[in-house]
């Protein structure tokens, strides 16, 4: 009987925690912003920054952040992970044909933009050492878009999908590898 009481108390506590998180994320707890009501809108000033928060804090990723928000995939990049994001700089988006970004962020192209962005996200933990191991073993990376990207090494430089990783940054939910090309998937 005592075990049943303990289980009931644990279930009640777990349910309360789930409801608190749910209502907080949906705006009921006052911790979510008014525009987006998902996981990305939950405010947390205590934990280390997640991938989206790191990108939002750097001006060089303003186009990426705007694209993530336009595609509505912000919850995916704040997920507990681990995730690895190959994050294009603003200069990478500037390399695309003129008007491409403006066209992609239109609501009618939300699905296409989300597909392009998920081609930059690997649902796994890929620090540089693991990427190098994949190069040695000839493995490709599975991306959230469903595509695979080749990882290669030239000298000391690692390339994914043909673009060089410029810098790597650890975030609370995975890795950000900075790239200077948009990894446009073949449809």
N, C-alpha and C positions, 0 to 999 in steps of 0.2 A: 504494500500500500504506500509505503514511504517513497518507493521508486516512482510510482505513478504521480505522486504530488510533485516530486522533483522534476519529472519530465513535463508536467503541465506548466510549472513555473518557467522552465526553459523555453517551452513553446510560446508561452505568453510573452516572454522577453524578446524572443526572436521575432515574433509577429509585430511587436511594438517597434522594434528597430527597423523592420522592413517598411512599416507604415510611415515612420518618421522620414526615412529616406525618400519614399515615394512622394509624400506630401511636400517635402522640402524641394524635391526636383520639379514638382508640378506647380510650385508657387505658393503652396499652402503654408510653408514655413518661413516665407519672406527671404529665402536665400537664393532664389532663382531670379534671373533678370526677366523683364517683361516681354521681350521678343521671343526668346527661345526657352522652351520649358523642359528640355532634356537634360541628360547627365552633364553636358558641357556647361550648363548654366549654374550648376551648384557651386557656390563660393566656398573656397577652402584656403584660408590664409595660414594654415599650419603645416600642411604637407609640402613636400618638394614639388616643384612645377612639373606638370605633365607636358606631353609633346605640344599640345595646342597652346598652353600657357607660355611655353618657351617661344614658340613662333610668334605669338601675339606681342611678346615683349621686345621683339627685334624688328626695326623698320625694314630690313632687307627681305622680310617675309610678308610684307603687307599684301602683296598680290595673292600669295598662297592663302593667307588667312581669309581674304575676301572671297576667293574661289571656294574654300572649304565651307564658308557660311552660305554662299549662293547655292552650293550643291546640297546643303543640309546634312553634311557628313561630319559635323563637329563632334557629335557623340562618339563616333567611331574612333577618333584620334585622342579621346580622353579616356577611352576604355582602359580597364586595369592592365590589359596587355598580358604578356609583353608584345610590343609592336616595334617595328622598325620602319621609319618613314624616310624616304629619300626626298628631301625637301628642296624644291627648286627655289632659287633666289629670284628676286624681282627681275634681274637681268636675264634669267632663263625665259621668263614669260615674254620679255621684250624681244627675244629672238624669233618668236612665232610670227607668222605673217600678220601684217597690220590689220587690226580689227578682230582678230581671232579671240582674244580674251573678252572683249566687249560682247561679242556674239555668244560665247560660251556661258557667260554669267546671266544671260537672259533666262527667265523662268521656263520658257519652252525648251531650253537645252539642259535643264537640270540633270536629267538622267545621263546624258552624254558627258557632262562635266564630272559627275560623280564617278563614272566609269574611268575617266582619265585620272582623276585623283586617287582612286583605289589602286591604280596601277603603280602608285608611288608608295604603297603600304604593304609591308610583309607582316602577316600575323604570326610573328616569331621574334625571338631575340637574336639580333645579328650585330654584335659588336665587331670591330675591325678584325679581331683575331678569328672569329667564326667565319667572316667573309673570306679571309685568306685560306681557311681550311676548305671552304667550298670551292675555291679556285683550284687548290691542289687535287681535290677529288673530282673536279669537273662537274660539280652540281650546279643546277640553276636554282634561283630563288622563286618560290611560289608567292605570287602577289594576291592581294585581296580582290583584284579584278578577275582572277581566274587564270591570268597569264603567267608565264614564267620568264624571268629575266636572267640573262647570262652574267656571270661575275668573272672578271678577268683581272690580271695584274700585269702592269707594264712598269718595270723598274720597281720603285717603291710605291707606286700609285695603284689604287684599286678603282676599277671601273664597274659600274652596274648598268646594264642596258646600253652600254657604249658611252656612258658619261662618267667623268672622273668624280670621285668623292673628294671634295675640297677640305672638309672638316667634319668631325664627328662629335656629337654632344650627347651625353647621357641625360635622360629625363626620368621621372619617377615611374613611367610606364613603358620604358623602352629606350630606343636609340633614334637620334636624328642624324642622318648623314646628309650634309649639305651638298647639293649638286647645282651645276649651272646649265642644265638642259631640262626641258619638260619631257618626261618619259611617256610620249604619246603612244598608246597601245595600237597595235594593228587590229582593225575590227574584223 
